[in-house]
Amino acid sequence: MKKGTEIHTWRMFSGARIFSCGKITRARAAALASLPQTYTSQNFSGGTAGKTGEAGFTLIETLVAVSFLIFAIVAPMTLVSKSLSSALYARDQVTAYNLAQEGIEVVRAVRDGHILQNALSGTSVDLLQDIPKDQEFIVDARNNSIMTTCVTNPLKTNGSLYGYGSDHCAQSESDEWTPTKFVRILTACYVQLGATWNCSAAPATDELRVTAKVSWRTGAGQTRSVDISENMYRWIEDGAAAQSN
């Protein structure tokens, strides 16, 4: 074969490397060169995909997409969780406020009961005599009873009322009364005369300050409390009224 009529070839077909290191005629080489080039080769160093291939996501694009997805899920869930916590706290706060107000009303009922006793029996009972002074006590609204023992025990409920069941010192469930998370403690003292407000057990005036505190623990372990104070007076003469100068 004559010199110049043969060439060395190196071609690639169908995306794969096909090495040909032989001798072919120029006519054959021209025929191969005229084939349509509808493909490109993708090398091992991460070159471009061919015209018939599809581009994929890079690692950074995937991470950004996942980050947006996490933010879109976590943000609403956090908002819902905080809203639920606020709703539960508001519910417990309203309950605690009502329990504290109930404690004040029990003490008022004890005082007013002595007024009725004096009016019906003609006696002169001290209106404030059954209210403990300058010490903690608890009350049961079912019978207006006042107790000075086991004051740190939680209130119980039977599903409709709050109280202490048959034994206010028993902390376990008994007689269908279940302990709650609310603890109600009351204090009472006589308001003393003077420029500075102070409180004492000595009956220097006819004014008694009663304070009810209801505390409870939230689901997060925090202690919350509600305090209510009210002044009560010996507004009817009973023979035990403080003498004014």
Residue pairs with C-beta under 8 A, 6 or more apart in sequence:
1 23
1 25
5 25
5 26
6 23
6 24
6 25
6 26
7 23
7 24
7 26
7 29
8 21
8 22
8 23
9 20
9 21
9 22
9 24
9 29
9 32
10 19
10 20
10 21
11 18
11 20
11 32
12 18
12 41
14 39
15 39
15 40
15 41
15 42
15 50
16 41
17 41
38 51
38 52
39 50
39 51
39 52
40 48
40 50
40 51
41 47
41 50
42 48
42 49
42 50
42 53
49 55
57 65
85 219
85 220
88 218
88 219
89 218
89 224
92 181
92 216
92 218
92 224
93 224
93 226
95 182
96 182
96 214
96 215
96 216
96 224
96 225
96 226
97 214
97 226
97 228
99 155
99 162
99 182
99 184
99 212
99 214
100 184
100 212
100 213
100 214
100 226
100 227
100 228
101 212
101 228
102 141
102 162
103 139
103 141
103 184
103 186
103 212
103 214
103 228
104 186
104 210
104 212
104 228
104 230
105 141
106 139
106 140
106 141
106 144
106 146
107 131
107 139
107 146
107 186
107 188
107 210
107 232
108 232
109 144
110 130
110 131
110 144
110 146
111 127
111 128
111 131
111 232
113 144
114 125
114 126
114 127
114 128
114 129
114 130
114 238
115 127
115 236
115 238
117 123
117 125
118 124
118 125
118 127
118 236
118 238
124 238
124 239
124 240
125 238
126 238
126 239
126 240
127 234
127 236
127 238
127 240
128 203
128 208
128 232
128 234
128 240
129 240
130 146
131 146
131 188
131 208
131 210
132 146
132 148
132 188
133 188
133 189
133 190
133 201
133 208
134 187
134 188
134 189
134 199
134 200
134 201
135 148
135 187
135 201
136 148
136 151
136 185
136 186
136 187
137 146
137 147
137 148
137 151
137 185
137 186
137 187
137 188
138 146
138 147
138 148
138 150
138 151
138 153
138 164
138 168
138 184
138 185
138 186
139 145
139 146
139 147
139 184
139 186
140 147
140 163
140 164
140 168
141 161
141 162
141 163
142 161
142 163
147 164
147 168
149 168
149 169
150 168
150 169
151 185
152 183
152 185
153 164
153 168
153 169
153 171
153 179
153 183
154 171
154 179
154 180
154 181
154 182
154 183
155 162
155 163
155 164
155 179
155 180
155 182
155 183
155 184
156 162
156 163
156 164
156 165
156 177
156 178
156 179
156 180
157 163
157 177
157 178
157 180
158 165
158 176
158 177
158 178
159 176
162 180
162 182
163 177
164 177
165 174
165 175
165 177
166 174
166 175
166 177
167 174
171 179
172 179
173 179
181 216
181 217
182 214
182 215
182 216
183 214
183 215
183 216
184 212
184 213
184 214
185 212
185 213
185 215
186 210
186 211
186 212
186 213
187 210
187 211
188 208
188 209
188 210
188 211
189 199
189 200
189 201
189 208
189 209
190 199
190 200
190 201
190 202
190 203
190 204
190 205
190 207
190 208
190 209
191 197
191 199
191 205
191 207
191 208
191 209
191 231
192 198
192 199
192 200
192 202
192 204
192 205
193 204
193 205
199 209
203 240
203 242
204 242
205 242
206 233
206 234
206 235
206 241
206 242
207 231
207 232
207 233
207 234
208 231
208 232
208 233
208 234
209 229
209 230
209 231
209 232
210 229
210 230
210 231
210 232
211 227
211 228
211 229
212 227
212 228
212 229
213 225
213 226
213 227
213 228
214 225
214 226
215 223
215 224
215 225
215 226
216 223
216 224
216 225
217 223
217 224
218 224
234 240
234 241
